[in-house]
Structure formats: C-alpha cells, structure tokens
Amino acid sequence: MFPRGKYFASQSPVGPRNLIHLQPSVTVHPHTQVAASLRGAAYWRQNVNDGVYAIPGTLVRSGRDSDARFIGKQAEFAVAWRASAELTLSASVGVFVPGSFVQDTGPARTIKMTSAMANFRF
C-alpha cells in the first residue's frame, strides 16, 4: 500500500510501473563500516500507450502525446557509514537527465538531487 522509494536509487523521479530499466552498479567497502556505491540507470516505457508514474503510483506524464519509449537516464553516488550498531548515516548525490518521452510531453529539465539521512534503530 505504501511502497518504498528506493527501487532504483536513493532518489528517483520514476516509479516501478510501465517500466523497463537497466541498472548497473558497483559498491566498494573502503572500511568495514563504510559502503560507497555508484549506480547508473536507464528507463524506458514498457507500453507506449501508457504513461509514466511516480513511486506511489500517481500518473506523472500521460502517454497520449508521445510514442517515444525512452524516459531518461540517472546516475547516483551514495555513501553509508555504520557509526554504531544502532546508527547509520548516509548521503547521496544524483542526476536525472530526461529522455525523448519526457521532452515530448512537457517540461524537460535535468533534475539534480542530494540527500542525507540518519537511521537510528533500537
């Protein structure tokens, strides 16, 4: 009912409906408590008669005005540090570059994203 937002990256403007995606990634552990990840993603519409949806399932762009499949591409760099058994700190920076479908159906600016998060589990 309430889907998690981390399907493809820490931040993504694209939800998991009507979607084909390719997502190569690499993660390294420079220290036992630190993980650094680099991810790339490319998104296409599975059905050109349907639109593109946000993470919770709301329609973001209708498929009526374009028969293009390519939605866009995204890159993200993320670092996570497990400071203690209870506390994890993480941060990421990313960019989404719109593809032909987004350009055909409305505003099509590159989206730059940053995030910082602290998780405390007890």
N, C-alpha and C positions, 0 to 999 in steps of 0.2 A: 504494500500500500504506500509506503514511503521509501522509495529507492535511494540507495546511497549515491552520492555524486561522483565517486571515484571509479567510474567504469574504465576510463581510458587514461586519465591523468588526475592530478590533484584538483585541477580546474578544467572544465571543458564546457564550451557553449553548445555541444551536441549531445543529445540523449540517445539511448540504445534502441530506438525504433526506426524501422525502414532504413537500415544502415548496413553497409558493408565497410569494414575498416581493416587496415593493415597497420600493425603497431610494433615495430622493432624497438627493443630497449636493451640497455646494459646497466647493471648495477655492480658497483665495487664497494668493498668494505675496507677503507684505509685504516680502520681501527675496529676492534671487536664491537664497540658500541656505536659506530658510525656507519651509515649507508649513504652512498651517493648514487643517484640514478639519472640517466639521460634517456629520454623517450622521444620517439617521433611517432606521428600518426597521420594517416591519410584517410579521408572519409568520402564515400560515395553513397548515393541513394540506391537502395535495392529495387524499388519500384518507382519509375519515373512519373506515375500517375498519382503518387502520394507525396507529401511534403517532408519537412524536417521538424523534429520535435526536440523539446528541452528535456532535461533529466526527468522531471516528474510526469512527462507525457503530454504537456501542452504543445499545441502546434505553434512553431516559431515562424516558418515560411511555408506557404501553400505551394503545391506542385503545379498549379494551374498555369503559371506564367513562364515555365521553362521545361524543356525536355532534357536539360543537362543533368548528368549524374554526379559530377564531381562537386562535393560540398566544400572541401578545403583541406588544409594540412596544418598540423600543430607540432610544436616542439616544446619540451619541458625539461628543466634541470631541477632536481629535488635533492635535499639533504635531510637526513633524520639522525638525531642523536638521542640515544637512550641514556639519559642523565642518571637515572636510578631505576630500581625495579618498578617504581610507580610512575615516573615522569619521563615522557618522551617529547622532545622539541623537534619541530620540523619546519622547513621553509622551502618554497619553490618559486621559480620564475618561468613563465611560459609565453608563447605567442601563437595565435591562430591566424592564418592567412586565408582569406576567403577564396573559394574556387568559382568556377563558372556558374554553378547553380545560384550561389548567394549573390553574385554580381548581376545575374539576370532578374532577381526577384526583390531588389530593394537596396538599401544602404549596404555597402560592402567595404567597411574599413577593417584594417588589421587590428586585432584585439591583443593587447599586452596585459598579462596577468601576473600578479605576485600574491603570495600568501605566506602567513606564518601561523603556526598552530602549536598549542601545548596540550598534551593529553595527560591527565592525572588519573590513574586507576588505583582503586583501593579495594 
